[in-house]
Amino acid sequence: MDLSLIMTDEKYEEVFKGKHATPYFFDIKNGKGRALFYFGARHSRDPKDEQWQTLKIFWEKFLAESSTPRIVLLEGNPLPGKIPAGDEAIRQYGESSVVINLARELNIEIRWPEFDMTEESQILVKQFDSELVYYFYFVRSASAWIRAGNVGGFDEVINKAADATARRIPGAPTSLSSYEATHQKLFGRPLNQNEIKTMQRAIAPVFHDSIINDIARASSQLRNERIVLEAERYWNSGYSIFMLFGAAHAVVQEAALKTLGN
C-alpha cells in the first residue's frame, strides 16, 4: 500500500474545503467477486436523517455484489455487546449502530481497525508534550458528546470527558482542573460554555489556531494510515469488506484504497 496516496488534511482543505457529497461512498471490485464498499457517513444521531435509507441500499448492494467471507470495519472503538434496535440505536450510537445490527442479522464479522486511545496516545506523546496530548483527547471526547446532544449540560459533559480520558489513557490527569488549566494556558480564557467553538476548532485538523491542531493532524494521519493498512490486510486475506467511517475519511483514503482493485 502506497501511503503517500492518502490525501493530507492540508490538501483536503485546499481541494474540498469540507464541501463534497455527504454521505460520500464508493466501491472497489477485483473482478473475481471480492469487493470493498466504503460508506463515508455524515455523523448523525437523528433517526430522521435521510442517509439511513441510502446506507441500507448501499449495504444491500454490497451483499448482492460481493463474495464471502465478508467483514465490516467501523470507525472508533467497539460498542457495547448489546445495542438497541431502530431509532433508539441511532440516538445512542449513530451510524455504527445501523450497520452493526445489519451485520449481526447475518453473522458477518465486525472489527474496529483503529488504534485504541492508549496505543495512539503513546505514539503522540513521543512527538508532543503529554499535557497537550491529554488535553486533545479530553476535548475530542467532550466535543463528541456536545455534538451528540444527549449527555447533559456543559459542566456534566466536561466532567464526563475528564473521567473518560483518565480511564482510557494511562497517565492522563484525573481531575478536571488540569484540563481547565491547560485550556487557560493555550487560549487565555477559562474553560466554560462560551468556549465550545474554540474546543471544536482545536481538534479539527484543517485549522491552525494552536498546537492542538498540530496534534489533531498527527492523529488524523495515524488513523488514516492504520485504517487503510488494516483494510489491505483483510483484503489480502480474502475478505470482501464493508467500511463505515466519516465522509472526510472516505475522501482522503479513496485513492490509496482503490489500488486494492488493481
N, C-alpha and C positions, 0 to 999 in steps of 0.2 A: 504494500500500500504506500503510495506516494503522499505523505502527509502534507507536503507543500501545496497540494491541491485543495486543502481546506481553506476556505476564504477567511482572511483575518477580520477581526472586528472593525479595524480601520477601513478595510476595503468594503466590507458590508455597508458601513455607514456612508462611504463615498458613493457607492453604486445605488443603494436602495433607500438610504435614509429612513429605514424602517418601513418603507412603502412598497409592499409586494402583496400578492394574494395571500390571504389568511382565511381559512387554512390553506397550506401550501403542501401539495403532495405529488409524488412521482413513483414510478415503479421501474424495476430493472429485471430483465429475464436473460437466462443463458441459452435459450433455445432448446433446452432439454427438460423443461418442466420446473426447474428451480427458479424461484423469483424472490425479489426483495420489494416489498411495498412500504413506502415511507409516508406517514401522515403527520405533517407538521401542524400542530393544533394551535388554535387561539386559546390561551389559558383561560378557562371559564368554569364557573360553578353555577351557571344559570341553566336550569333544566330546559328552558325555552330556547336556548341558543340553537339556531338552525344548523350549526355544524354537526350536531349529533346524527342527524339523518345522513349527511354527507359521509360521516365517518362509518356508519353502518353499511352504506352502499359500497364504500371502498373496501371494507372488511369482507363483504360477500364476494367482491371481485377477486380479492386475494385468495379466498378459498377455492373459487372456480378456476383460477389460472395458475395455481402453484401446486407443486408436488409435496409429498411428505418425505421426511419428517418436517414439521413446522415448529417455529418458535416465535414468541413475542418478546420484543425488547422495549422496555419502558423507561421513561425519564425519572430521575430522582432515586429515592430509597424505597425498599419494599414496604407495601401497605400491610395492614393487619391481615391475618389469615382469613377472617370472615368479614366481608363488607356487605352492606345492604344492596338491594336491587333498585333499579329505576331512578326516579328523581332524587330520592334521598341520597343515593350513592354519589350522584353528581354534585349535590350540595356539599357533601362532606369531602369528597376526594377529587372532584373534577374529571378531566378527560380519561385519566388512567382507569377509573372505575368502570367506564363503559367497555373498554377492551378487555379488562380483567374478567368481567362477567361473561363476555362473549367467548373468550378463550377457555374459561373453565367449563362452560357448557360442553365443549368438545375435547376436554382434557388436553389442550395444547399447552406445551411448556411455556412458562413465563420467567423472564430474567430481567434484572435491573443491572445493566452493564457498567454503570458509572462507579468511580471511586466512592467509598463512603467518606464522610467528613473527616474521620481520623486519618485515613490514607492521604486524602488531598491536602489536609492542613499540614501534615508532616512534610510534604513537598514544598508548600508555600512558605513555611517558616524558615526554609533554607534560603529563600530569596528576599523575604521582607521581615520586618520586626514582628515578633509574635503578638505583641499587643494589638497591632493593626490588623493582623490576620484574624485574631479572635473577634475584633470589632466587626470586621467584614462579615463573618458568619452570623454574628448576633443580628446585624442589620438585615442580612438576607432573610433570616428566619422571620424577623419582625415584619418586614415588608411583605412577605408572602401571606402572613396572617392578616395584615391590614388589607391587602388586595382581596383576600377571601371574604372578609367582612362578616365572619361568623364566630369570631373568637371572643370578642368583648371590646371594651373601651381601650384607649391608647395605653393607659397605665397597666392594664391587665395583659395586653399584648407584649409590651416590652419586658415585663417581669417573666412572662412565659418564655420569651425568646432568650433571656439571660439563663434561665434554668435549663432550657433545651441545649444551648451552646455548651454549658458546663458539663452536661450529661454526655454529650456526643463527642466532645473533643478533650482529650486528656490535657490538663494544664491550663485550660481556659478559665477565666475568672468565674467565681461562683456568685458574686454579688453584682447587682445592677449598677451600683455606684461606680464600679470600674469602667463600665461601658459609657456611663454618663460623663466620666472624667475624660475619656478618650474623645468623645464627641465634642466636648467643650474645647479641648486642645486642638482638634482638627479645624473646627468651624467657628470657634469663638462665640458660640451661643449654647445655652442649656438645651438638653435633650427634652423636648416636650412635643405636644401635638402640632405645634407650628412648624416642626422640623420634618414632617412626613415627606414632603417633596425632596428635601435635601437628602434624606435617607434613601429614597427610591433612586435618585440620580447617582448617589455614591456607589451603588452596586451595579450600575449599568456600564458595560464595557465601552460604550460609544462616547461617554463623556470624559472630560479631563478636569474635573473640579478639584480633585485631591489625589493623594497616593492610593486611596481606597479604590479609585477607578483603575489604577495600575494592577492592583491585586485582582480586581474583577476580570481584567483582560487575561491575566495569567491563569486564573481559574477557568475561564471560558476556553482557553486554548487546551488546557489539560483535559477538560471534559470532552471537547470535540474530538481530540485525538484518541482518547480512551474509547469513546463510543464507536468510531469508525473501525478501530482495530479489533474491538470485540465483535462487531458485525462481520468483519472479514474472517475472524476465527470461526464463527458459526457457519458462515457461507462455505468456507473451505472444509468444514466437517459435514457438508451435505445438506444443511438445513435451508428450507425456504423461510424467509424472515418477514415479520410484520413489525415495523418500528413506529413508535408513537412518542414524539418529543415536541417541544415548542417549534413554531413555524420558523423562527430565526435559525435554529439548529438545522432544520431541513435545508434551508437555503445555503448555509455555509458548508454543509457536508456533502451536498449533492454531487459535485464534480469528482470528489475522491471516491465516493461510493459507486458511482457509475462505472468506474474501472473494473468493478467486480464482474460486470457483464461481458467483458472483452474475452 
